[in-house]
């Protein structure tokens, strides 16, 4: 089978379930595992690359392009044409995350390509685990069995985290403010509240399965931030160093004395794949260090 993945998370899943050799096309963002970088890139973004624009500038560009009906991602039809794909994996959940599924269908029709299109749109943590089985099944062969084994292992790790944090004699769940963007601030949505819950916390703003949403600093500080015991900066698409830099920039806006952490949102929070469980384990270390221990320093860093 020849597979094109238009999602970094799907690429991770395909390699994890043993279909890596079948992956022939990926996006410019597909960087895990490193082997994925050797595949042909079939989609690029109209947005500046990381570090070349501030969160406010990126938000402005996204808002303007979406208001104008312009695509944020470009599908390279010429690159796709030579791959003779049997399966294309994409999503229809977030226009800011990947090529629009309608564009994919149009391109395949234009190229007279008969590839199957698998659309995966998990909105909660359990649905993310289900999507691993879905992708493994679509990849064929031994991949479904590998997917089932992977999900069983991830589920066992989540159960272990829940058991550990339940031993904390302190207040549980810990009220946490997670920020999916910093300028303007965005409340978390989709699977992130589930991650916080699994780690022994509760989101003071944002709900499982719902979209993240824009808010304002005055509204945030006067309301949810005032009730949080911990603030976690997890700006979508940013690695740990960039997240730490952005967290430091907003520290003065937040209530004094509240611990502020930065996490590798790109690896373990924003992409709905196996590494979300790494994010849950990091959150458990942030929220319950007394029983879990400090979080992995490659995934989380305390700012104050």
FILO-911670 format. One record per residue (C-alpha): x, y, z; residue in one letter. Coordinates in nm, 3 decimals. Each point is the difference from the previous one (the first is absolute). Layout:
residues N
+---------+---------+---------+--------+
|    east |   north |      up | residu |
+---------+---------+---------+--------+
|       X |       Y |       Z |      A |
...
+---------+---------+---------+--------+
This chain:
residues 304
+---------+---------+---------+--------+
|    east |   north |      up | residu |
+---------+---------+---------+--------+
|   0.000 |   0.000 |   0.000 |      X |
|   0.113 |   0.355 |  -0.076 |      X |
|  -0.117 |   0.254 |   0.260 |      X |
|   0.004 |   0.380 |   0.004 |      X |
|  -0.044 |   0.161 |   0.340 |      X |
|  -0.118 |   0.359 |   0.016 |      X |
|   0.016 |   0.010 |   0.380 |      X |
|   0.309 |  -0.009 |   0.224 |      X |
|  -0.198 |  -0.203 |   0.254 |      X |
|  -0.107 |  -0.253 |  -0.263 |      X |
|   0.361 |  -0.033 |  -0.115 |      X |
|   0.106 |  -0.078 |   0.356 |      X |
|  -0.278 |  -0.257 |   0.031 |      X |
|   0.081 |  -0.167 |  -0.332 |      X |
|   0.363 |  -0.046 |   0.097 |      X |
|  -0.098 |  -0.117 |   0.349 |      X |
|  -0.229 |  -0.274 |  -0.135 |      X |
|   0.257 |  -0.132 |  -0.245 |      X |
|  -0.112 |   0.174 |  -0.320 |      X |
|   0.297 |   0.234 |  -0.025 |      X |
|   0.143 |  -0.173 |  -0.306 |      X |
|  -0.331 |   0.057 |  -0.179 |      X |
|  -0.001 |   0.376 |   0.063 |      X |
|   0.111 |   0.174 |  -0.320 |      X |
|  -0.124 |   0.357 |   0.054 |      X |
|  -0.022 |   0.230 |   0.302 |      X |
|  -0.042 |   0.366 |   0.094 |      X |
|   0.279 |   0.246 |   0.070 |      X |
|  -0.088 |  -0.030 |   0.372 |      X |
|   0.041 |  -0.379 |   0.021 |      X |
|   0.317 |  -0.030 |   0.207 |      X |
|  -0.063 |  -0.298 |   0.228 |      X |
|   0.146 |  -0.251 |  -0.025 |      X |
|   0.301 |   0.162 |  -0.170 |      X |
|  -0.026 |  -0.253 |  -0.284 |      X |
|  -0.319 |   0.175 |  -0.112 |      X |
|   0.213 |   0.292 |  -0.120 |      X |
|   0.133 |  -0.224 |  -0.280 |      X |
|  -0.343 |  -0.029 |  -0.165 |      X |
|  -0.121 |   0.228 |  -0.277 |      X |
|  -0.164 |   0.318 |   0.129 |      X |
|  -0.340 |   0.055 |  -0.162 |      X |
|  -0.142 |   0.289 |   0.204 |      X |
|   0.134 |   0.329 |   0.129 |      X |
|  -0.138 |   0.289 |   0.203 |      X |
|  -0.074 |   0.360 |  -0.093 |      X |
|   0.094 |   0.101 |   0.355 |      X |
|   0.350 |   0.106 |   0.111 |      X |
|   0.222 |  -0.276 |   0.135 |      X |
|   0.051 |  -0.025 |   0.375 |      X |
|   0.197 |   0.288 |   0.150 |      X |
|  -0.059 |   0.232 |  -0.294 |      X |
|  -0.318 |   0.160 |   0.133 |      X |
|  -0.147 |   0.079 |   0.339 |      X |
|  -0.317 |  -0.168 |   0.127 |      X |
|  -0.189 |   0.324 |  -0.063 |      X |
|   0.125 |   0.016 |  -0.360 |      X |
|  -0.088 |  -0.364 |  -0.062 |      X |
|  -0.348 |   0.051 |   0.147 |      X |
|  -0.051 |   0.304 |  -0.224 |      X |
|   0.110 |  -0.189 |  -0.312 |      X |
|  -0.224 |  -0.298 |   0.081 |      X |
|  -0.298 |   0.225 |   0.069 |      X |
|   0.049 |   0.199 |  -0.320 |      X |
|   0.046 |  -0.304 |  -0.223 |      X |
|  -0.296 |  -0.185 |   0.143 |      X |
|  -0.221 |   0.309 |  -0.029 |      X |
|   0.104 |   0.029 |  -0.365 |      X |
|  -0.071 |  -0.369 |  -0.062 |      X |
|   0.365 |  -0.071 |  -0.079 |      X |
|   0.167 |  -0.330 |   0.076 |      X |
|   0.267 |  -0.014 |   0.271 |      X |
|   0.160 |  -0.312 |  -0.147 |      X |
|   0.095 |  -0.077 |  -0.357 |      X |
|  -0.013 |  -0.346 |  -0.155 |      X |
|   0.272 |  -0.058 |  -0.260 |      X |
|  -0.186 |  -0.181 |  -0.275 |      X |
|   0.316 |  -0.067 |  -0.198 |      X |
|   0.162 |  -0.169 |   0.299 |      X |
|  -0.315 |  -0.199 |   0.069 |      X |
|  -0.032 |  -0.104 |  -0.366 |      X |
|   0.315 |  -0.208 |  -0.001 |      X |
|  -0.074 |  -0.194 |   0.317 |      X |
|  -0.281 |  -0.223 |  -0.131 |      X |
|  -0.161 |  -0.007 |   0.347 |      X |
|  -0.241 |  -0.270 |   0.113 |      X |
|  -0.097 |   0.181 |   0.321 |      X |
|   0.002 |   0.367 |   0.104 |      X |
|  -0.048 |   0.080 |   0.368 |      X |
|  -0.130 |   0.346 |   0.087 |      X |
|  -0.241 |   0.184 |   0.232 |      X |
|  -0.296 |   0.236 |  -0.010 |      X |
|   0.016 |   0.121 |   0.359 |      X |
|   0.214 |   0.313 |  -0.012 |      X |
|   0.068 |   0.226 |  -0.298 |      X |
|   0.314 |   0.129 |   0.174 |      X |
|   0.151 |  -0.350 |   0.027 |      X |
|   0.004 |  -0.156 |  -0.346 |      X |
|  -0.110 |   0.010 |  -0.363 |      X |
|  -0.376 |   0.027 |  -0.038 |      X |
|  -0.148 |  -0.342 |  -0.074 |      X |
|  -0.195 |   0.149 |  -0.292 |      X |
|   0.328 |   0.108 |  -0.156 |      X |
|   0.129 |  -0.356 |   0.036 |      X |
|  -0.301 |  -0.147 |  -0.181 |      X |
|   0.027 |   0.263 |  -0.276 |      X |
|   0.368 |  -0.074 |  -0.050 |      X |
|  -0.053 |  -0.375 |  -0.021 |      X |
|  -0.281 |   0.048 |  -0.249 |      X |
|   0.217 |   0.234 |  -0.205 |      X |
|   0.282 |  -0.256 |  -0.002 |      X |
|  -0.240 |  -0.287 |  -0.074 |      X |
|   0.134 |  -0.168 |   0.314 |      X |
|  -0.218 |  -0.267 |   0.159 |      X |
|   0.157 |   0.014 |   0.345 |      X |
|  -0.225 |  -0.050 |   0.298 |      X |
|  -0.025 |   0.306 |   0.226 |      X |
|  -0.014 |  -0.067 |   0.373 |      X |
|  -0.113 |   0.296 |   0.208 |      X |
|   0.079 |  -0.019 |   0.371 |      X |
|  -0.145 |   0.266 |   0.228 |      X |
|   0.048 |  -0.097 |   0.366 |      X |
|  -0.131 |   0.260 |   0.244 |      X |
|   0.068 |  -0.170 |   0.334 |      X |
|   0.281 |  -0.211 |   0.144 |      X |
|  -0.199 |  -0.328 |  -0.030 |      X |
|  -0.074 |   0.089 |  -0.363 |      X |
|   0.372 |   0.054 |  -0.062 |      X |
|   0.063 |  -0.357 |   0.119 |      X |
|  -0.283 |  -0.124 |  -0.221 |      X |
|   0.153 |   0.182 |  -0.298 |      X |
|   0.319 |  -0.202 |   0.042 |      X |
|  -0.203 |  -0.319 |  -0.053 |      X |
|  -0.177 |   0.160 |  -0.298 |      X |
|   0.327 |   0.094 |  -0.169 |      X |
|   0.159 |  -0.335 |   0.078 |      X |
|  -0.298 |  -0.179 |  -0.154 |      X |
|   0.014 |   0.214 |  -0.314 |      X |
|   0.373 |  -0.065 |  -0.038 |      X |
|  -0.074 |  -0.372 |  -0.028 |      X |
|   0.202 |  -0.310 |   0.073 |      X |
|   0.144 |  -0.033 |   0.347 |      X |
|  -0.057 |   0.370 |   0.074 |      X |
|  -0.335 |  -0.046 |   0.174 |      X |
|   0.149 |  -0.244 |   0.248 |      X |
|   0.291 |   0.237 |   0.058 |      X |
|  -0.247 |   0.285 |   0.051 |      X |
|  -0.195 |  -0.200 |   0.256 |      X |
|   0.321 |  -0.079 |   0.187 |      X |
|   0.101 |   0.366 |  -0.008 |      X |
|  -0.335 |   0.117 |   0.134 |      X |
|   0.008 |  -0.263 |   0.274 |      X |
|   0.340 |   0.129 |   0.110 |      X |
|  -0.109 |   0.363 |  -0.010 |      X |
|  -0.316 |  -0.081 |   0.197 |      X |
|   0.206 |  -0.182 |   0.262 |      X |
|   0.225 |   0.305 |   0.037 |      X |
|  -0.304 |   0.226 |   0.046 |      X |
|  -0.140 |  -0.236 |   0.262 |      X |
|   0.335 |   0.006 |   0.179 |      X |
|   0.001 |   0.382 |   0.007 |      X |
|  -0.353 |   0.011 |   0.138 |      X |
|   0.095 |  -0.250 |   0.271 |      X |
|   0.311 |   0.200 |   0.094 |      X |
|  -0.169 |   0.339 |   0.028 |      X |
|  -0.281 |  -0.151 |   0.206 |      X |
|   0.257 |  -0.062 |   0.274 |      X |
|   0.072 |   0.373 |   0.038 |      X |
|  -0.120 |   0.108 |   0.347 |      X |
|  -0.029 |   0.359 |  -0.127 |      X |
|  -0.290 |   0.161 |  -0.180 |      X |
|  -0.114 |  -0.200 |  -0.301 |      X |
|  -0.090 |   0.076 |  -0.265 |      X |
|   0.234 |   0.299 |  -0.029 |      X |
|  -0.157 |   0.306 |  -0.170 |      X |
|   0.214 |   0.075 |  -0.306 |      X |
|  -0.005 |   0.271 |  -0.264 |      X |
|   0.133 |  -0.129 |  -0.331 |      X |
|   0.065 |   0.253 |  -0.275 |      X |
|  -0.001 |  -0.128 |  -0.359 |      X |
|   0.110 |   0.341 |  -0.128 |      X |
|   0.138 |   0.309 |   0.169 |      X |
|  -0.072 |   0.303 |  -0.219 |      X |
|  -0.294 |   0.006 |   0.007 |      X |
|  -0.051 |  -0.262 |   0.271 |      X |
|  -0.194 |  -0.311 |  -0.100 |      X |
|  -0.175 |  -0.238 |   0.239 |      X |
|   0.067 |  -0.370 |  -0.063 |      X |
|  -0.237 |  -0.237 |  -0.172 |      X |
|  -0.028 |  -0.340 |  -0.166 |      X |
|   0.215 |  -0.259 |   0.184 |      X |
|   0.200 |   0.240 |   0.222 |      X |
|  -0.258 |   0.014 |   0.284 |      X |
|  -0.002 |  -0.382 |  -0.006 |      X |
|   0.377 |   0.002 |   0.038 |      X |
|  -0.024 |   0.231 |   0.299 |      X |
|  -0.268 |  -0.220 |   0.159 |      X |
|   0.207 |  -0.315 |  -0.054 |      X |
|   0.295 |   0.174 |   0.168 |      X |
|  -0.203 |   0.079 |   0.311 |      X |
|  -0.107 |   0.351 |  -0.085 |      X |
|  -0.298 |   0.198 |  -0.122 |      X |
|  -0.008 |   0.270 |  -0.264 |      X |
|  -0.125 |   0.329 |   0.142 |      X |
|  -0.099 |   0.097 |  -0.355 |      X |
|  -0.057 |  -0.216 |  -0.307 |      X |
|  -0.197 |  -0.321 |  -0.045 |      X |
|   0.074 |  -0.343 |  -0.142 |      X |
|  -0.112 |  -0.056 |  -0.358 |      X |
|  -0.065 |   0.369 |  -0.066 |      X |
|   0.210 |   0.239 |  -0.203 |      X |
|   0.262 |   0.217 |   0.163 |      X |
|  -0.115 |   0.360 |   0.005 |      X |
|   0.137 |   0.351 |   0.011 |      X |
|  -0.029 |   0.196 |   0.321 |      X |
|   0.152 |   0.320 |   0.140 |      X |
|   0.261 |   0.062 |   0.269 |      X |
|  -0.224 |   0.217 |   0.216 |      X |
|  -0.281 |  -0.254 |  -0.012 |      X |
|   0.243 |  -0.286 |   0.059 |      X |
|   0.182 |   0.154 |   0.295 |      X |
|  -0.319 |   0.118 |   0.169 |      X |
|  -0.162 |  -0.342 |  -0.037 |      X |
|   0.162 |  -0.338 |  -0.071 |      X |
|   0.360 |   0.101 |   0.074 |      X |
|  -0.102 |   0.115 |   0.347 |      X |
|  -0.115 |  -0.354 |   0.086 |      X |
|   0.294 |  -0.190 |  -0.147 |      X |
|   0.269 |  -0.161 |   0.212 |      X |
|   0.223 |  -0.051 |  -0.304 |      X |
|   0.032 |   0.165 |  -0.343 |      X |
|   0.129 |  -0.206 |  -0.293 |      X |
|   0.112 |   0.173 |  -0.320 |      X |
|  -0.060 |  -0.238 |  -0.293 |      X |
|  -0.009 |   0.213 |  -0.317 |      X |
|  -0.111 |  -0.214 |  -0.293 |      X |
|   0.285 |  -0.096 |  -0.228 |      X |
|   0.282 |   0.131 |   0.220 |      X |
|   0.281 |  -0.208 |   0.150 |      X |
|   0.124 |   0.028 |   0.357 |      X |
|   0.252 |   0.281 |  -0.050 |      X |
|  -0.247 |   0.217 |  -0.190 |      X |
|  -0.274 |  -0.081 |   0.249 |      X |
|   0.229 |   0.099 |   0.288 |      X |
|   0.081 |   0.330 |  -0.169 |      X |
|  -0.368 |   0.079 |  -0.050 |      X |
|  -0.083 |  -0.103 |   0.358 |      X |
|   0.263 |   0.241 |   0.132 |      X |
|  -0.155 |   0.279 |  -0.208 |      X |
|  -0.343 |  -0.047 |   0.161 |      X |
|   0.117 |  -0.063 |   0.356 |      X |
|  -0.073 |   0.357 |   0.113 |      X |
|  -0.358 |  -0.028 |  -0.125 |      X |
|  -0.078 |  -0.294 |   0.228 |      X |
|  -0.077 |   0.005 |   0.374 |      X |
|   0.320 |   0.022 |   0.203 |      X |
|   0.107 |  -0.315 |   0.182 |      X |
|  -0.177 |  -0.246 |  -0.228 |      X |
|   0.247 |  -0.254 |  -0.144 |      X |
|   0.049 |   0.046 |  -0.374 |      X |
|   0.118 |  -0.284 |  -0.222 |      X |
|   0.081 |  -0.033 |  -0.370 |      X |
|  -0.040 |  -0.327 |  -0.190 |      X |
|   0.097 |  -0.141 |  -0.337 |      X |
|  -0.340 |   0.055 |  -0.155 |      X |
|   0.109 |  -0.103 |  -0.348 |      X |
|   0.112 |  -0.345 |   0.108 |      X |
|  -0.237 |  -0.098 |   0.277 |      X |
|  -0.311 |   0.220 |   0.003 |      X |
|  -0.103 |   0.129 |  -0.343 |      X |
|   0.036 |  -0.315 |  -0.209 |      X |
|  -0.268 |  -0.266 |   0.063 |      X |
|   0.226 |  -0.302 |   0.008 |      X |
|   0.186 |  -0.235 |   0.236 |      X |
|   0.216 |   0.273 |   0.152 |      X |
|  -0.303 |   0.161 |   0.168 |      X |
|   0.060 |  -0.258 |   0.272 |      X |
|   0.348 |   0.147 |   0.047 |      X |
|  -0.179 |   0.331 |   0.053 |      X |
|  -0.231 |  -0.152 |   0.260 |      X |
|   0.298 |  -0.138 |   0.189 |      X |
|   0.169 |   0.342 |  -0.013 |      X |
|  -0.317 |   0.167 |   0.128 |      X |
|  -0.018 |  -0.249 |   0.287 |      X |
|   0.350 |   0.104 |   0.102 |      X |
|  -0.099 |   0.365 |  -0.015 |      X |
|  -0.322 |  -0.043 |   0.198 |      X |
|   0.108 |  -0.273 |   0.245 |      X |
|   0.380 |   0.008 |   0.033 |      X |
|  -0.014 |  -0.138 |   0.352 |      X |
|  -0.122 |  -0.341 |  -0.114 |      X |
|   0.095 |  -0.008 |  -0.367 |      X |
|   0.332 |   0.179 |   0.006 |      X |
|   0.117 |   0.285 |  -0.220 |      X |
|  -0.108 |  -0.008 |  -0.365 |      X |
|   0.238 |  -0.096 |  -0.279 |      X |
|   0.215 |   0.315 |  -0.053 |      X |
|  -0.013 |  -0.054 |  -0.376 |      X |
|  -0.379 |   0.044 |   0.012 |      X |
|  -0.062 |   0.256 |   0.275 |      X |
|   0.186 |   0.289 |   0.161 |      X |
|  -0.096 |   0.212 |   0.299 |      X |
|   0.017 |   0.371 |  -0.077 |      X |
|  -0.074 |   0.126 |   0.350 |      X |
+---------+---------+---------+--------+
